[in-house]
Amino acid sequence: MSTERLTLPSLGLPIARMRNVFREDDVERKLAKLQAQGNEREHESLRATYERMLERGPQRFAVKPSGVPDMAPLYEQLPNFADVLDDVKRHVALSQDSQDHLEVTPMLLLGPPGVGKTHFAHKLAELLGTTMSLVPMSSMTAGWLLSGSSSQWKGAKPGKVFEALIDGQYANPVIVVDEIDKASADAQYDPLGALYSLLEHDTAQRFVDEFAEVPIDASQVIWITTANDERTIPEPILNRMNVFQIEPPSPEAARQIARQIYQGLRNEHDWGRLFAEEPADDVLDQLATLAPREMRRALMTGFGNARLERRDTIEVRDLPRAGHAKSRIGFLQ
């Protein structure tokens, strides 16, 4: 793993430019056709969708940092994502001092459950000043969750990509396709089929949701996919992404993550002022045996138990018993 880091300075707040995510005349034609057919009541949801699009208008914010942001805190909070953060920093640097929008190559984060893949996506969206949407593929039974279902079907509705761009404020949201390796393909519809066009910049510019049947510009979406095992992911989709192997943090890195979460919780809440600035070493040792996503819950229990006894420090006995930690992981030695 490379230890080289890019060190360009942070230069300020995000820049927001406007970008059209659809053409109004496309929507107007579809709505007029629906009205001419006289079946508006039959397709009331579709009519309402077109009207909502016209009411909101096609412009959305396309944001990018005005300079390469200071990512040192993220390197500290997410030490096992250093290579991914380096890649993001390169993309941000390329978009500086130009009229270009920020483009981030779709990424696949490979690693065991609980190493912080979804948490990383939240942090990336915060860093870039945009929003995040989660598409859980493990519960997906058909491709419509991404691309929408035909308006001819009862209960049909748009897909997650359409919703993120039409109902959201940004032309470049972060969309996380979680557990992509667990998508259950069937003979009638490939649940990953929409990604073949969505992960390609050129074809994503005119992505057609099957419900609305109006081209939308999804070319600025920042794609993050997660998986435990890449062997079930089709090769053409793998070839469209940068693949990063996310290892569990080392014991020392896990202690640092636990410390960051402790301080984050303390700073986020008014009751945090009632507790010591630093957690005890034995508490960090105990937390370091947990997966990162379990640490926050364990600490919230610890803070609560300590407060019940009017103490300003968390003790090991305040944390959930080891047998109650469901997502334990081994660490590299």
N, C-alpha and C positions, 0 to 999 in steps of 0.2 A: 504493500500500500504506500502510495506516495505521500511524503510529508511536506512537499513544496506547497506554499500558499501564495495566492495572489494578494498583493498588499495595496491596491489602489485605494485612495481615501474616500470617505463618505462626503458627498457634496450637497446634501439637502433633501427636501421633501419630494415625494413622487410627482411626476409630470402626468397630467391627464389630458389626452386628446380625444376628440369625438370620432367615432367610427360607425358607419351604418351596418347593421347586422342583417337587414333585409331591405327589399325594395317595396316601397308603398304601393306602386302600381301593380305589382304581382298580387298583393293582398286584395287590392280593390277589384281586380279582375275575378279573383276567386269568390269574393263576396257577391259581386254582381251576378256571377253564374249561379250561385246558390239561390239568390233571390229570384232569378229568372226561371229556375226550375220549380219554384213554388213549394219547395220542401224544407223551408227554414225550420219549421217546428220539429220535423224529423231529425234534423241535424242542428238542433239548438246549441249544443256545446261547440260545434265547429263554427257556427255563426258568431257566438260570443267570443271565441278565440280570435277570429279575424277582427272583430270590433275592438277587442282589447289591444291587439297589435297596432291598429291605426290610432287608437287613443294615446297609446304610449309613445308612438313614433319609432323610427328605426335607429335613432342615435343612442349609442352607449359609450361609456368611458372606456378608453384603452389606456391603462396606466403603466408607467414604468418609473423606476427610481431616477431622479435627476442626476445622480452620480452613483458610483459603485458603493452600496451601503456598507456600513460597519457591521460585518457579520461575525465579529469575534465572539459576542455572546452566544450565537448559535453554535459555533464550533465548540464552545464550552458545554452548552446544554445537550448537544447531540454529537458527541465525539465519534460515534460509529457511523456518522453520515458525512464525514469530512470530504470524501471524494465527490459525493453528490453536491455538497455546498460549493466545492471548487468549480464544478460544471455549471451550476447556476450563476456563479460569479462571472465566469467567462461570457455567458450569454448576455448578462447585464452590461458588461464592459463593451460588447460589440454594439449595443444599441445606443451608447452614449455619443454625444456630439453629432447627432444625425437626426433626420426626420423619420428614421425607421421605427416601427413598432418593436416592442420586445418580443422576440421569438425564443422559446425554450424547446429544445428537442424532447419529444415524449420520452418518459423514463419508466423503467421497470425496476422496482425495488424488491429484490429477492431476499428472503430471510424468514426465520422462524416466527411464530406468533409472539407478540409482546415486545418486539425490539424497538417499537416506536415509529413504525412506517406511517401510520395515519397521523400521528402527532407531528411528524415532520411536515406533512402536507399542510396542516393548519399553520405551522410556523412559516412555511414558504409563502402562503397566501398573505399572512400578516406582513411579511418582509416586502412583498411586491405591492401591497396596498389594494389587493383585490379580495374576492370572496372564494369560498370553497364549497363544492358540492360532492357528496359521497354517493357512489353507485355500488351497492353491495352485490357482487356477482354470485355469492354463495347461495343467495335466496332467489336467484333469477331463474325463471322457468321458460322465458322466451325473450327474443331480441328486442321486443318493444320497449323494454325499460330504458334503453339507450336511444332508440330511433323512433319511438311512438308506435301506436297501433292504428290500423286503418279505421277511418271514421265510419266504415260500414259495419263495424263490429259493435255490439252492445257494450257500453261502458268504456269505449275507446277514449284515449287521451294522448296528449303529446308525450314525447320522451324526455329524459333528464337533460339532454343537451339543449333542446328547444326551450325547456323551462328555465334553464340557467341563463340563456341569452335573452329571451323575450321578457321573462318576469324579473330578471335581475337588472343590475345597474351597469354591469361591465361587459365589454366585448371580449375580455381575456380573463375569465374566471379560472380558478384551478378546479379541475374535475378529477376526482380520484375514483378509478375503477378498482374496487377493493376485491382481493382474492380472485383475480382473473383466471387463475388456474382451476377454480372450482366451478366455472361456468359449465352448465350442463347442456351440451349441444344435442339437438334432436334432428330427426330426418327432415322435418318441415321447415325449420328456421334455425340458422346458426346464431346463437346469442351474441357472438363476437363479430358478426358480419358487418355491422355498421362501422366498426373500428378500421376496417380496411380503407375506407375513404376518410374517416375522421382523423386518422393519424398521419395522413398525407396533406401537406399544406395546400397544394393546388386544388385537390378534389374537395377538401374541407370548406373551401370558399363558397361552394354552392351545395351544401349538404341539405338534403330534402327529408324532413321529418314525415313519416308515413301518415300521421294524423292530419297535419295542416297542409301538407303537399305544397309548401312554399319554400323556395330555396332560402337558406339562411347562411350567413358567413360565420363558420365555426373555426376559421383558420387561425384565430388568435388564442384559442383555448389552450391552457397549459395542462397537459395530460400527465397524470401520475398513475401508474398501475402498480399493484402490489401482488405478490405471490409467494407461496412457500416452496413451490417446485415448478420450474419452467418447462418440464418435459411434456406437459399436456397443453402448452400454449402453441398454436400453429406457428410454424417458422416464418411465414410472411408477416405476421404481427410482431414477432420478436425482432425481425429485421428493420422494423420501423421505429425502434426504440433504442435508447442507450440503457444498457443493463448494468445494474449495480448490485453487488452482493453485500448485504447488510449483515454484519456479524453481531452477535450479542456483545455488549460492552465488556471490557476487562473488569476485574474487581475494582480497580482504582477508578476507572471511568464510571462504573456504576455508582460508586460513592460520590463522585462529582455530580452525576445526574441527580442523585437523591438530595444532595445539598442545594442544587439549583431549584428543585421542586419545593423544598422546604422554604427557601427564601422567597420563591414566587408566591406561595400560598400566604406567607406572612405579610408580604407587601400588598397583596390583593385585598386583604380584609382588615377592617378596623381593629378586630380583635387581635391581629398580628402583633400590635404594639405591646401586648401583654406577655409576649414570649421572647425568649433570648434570641439574639441575632443569629447565633450559630447552633446547630444541633450537636448533641454529644457524639463522640466518636463511636461508642458502642451502638448508638441508634443508627448511624450511617452504615456500620458494618451489617446490622440486621436488614436494613432497607436494601443494601446492595445485593442481597440474595433474591430479590424480587425482580420480576420483569418491570421495565420502566412504567408501563401503563398501570401496574398495581401499586406503584409507590405513592401516587397521589391519594388513593383511597386509604392506604395504610396510614399515611400522615394525617389525613383528616380524622381518622379514628384516634390516632395518637394525640392530636391537639385537643380533641373533645374530652378524652379521658384525663389528660393532664389538667384541663380547665375545671373538670368536676372536682378535682382535689386541690384546686386553687394553686397549682404550681405553674411556674413560668418556663419550665423545661419539660420536654418529652423524655420519658424513660422507656427502656426496652419493653417493660411490662405494659406500657400504654398501647403498644402496637398490636395488631391482630396476631393471634397465635399462628405459628408457622404452618400448622396443618390446615389453616383456613385460607392460606394463600394459594389460589387455584392455578395461577400462571407462573410457576417457578421455572427458571431457565438455568442452564449451566453456563459457566463463563470460561472463556479461553484462559489458559494458564500461560 
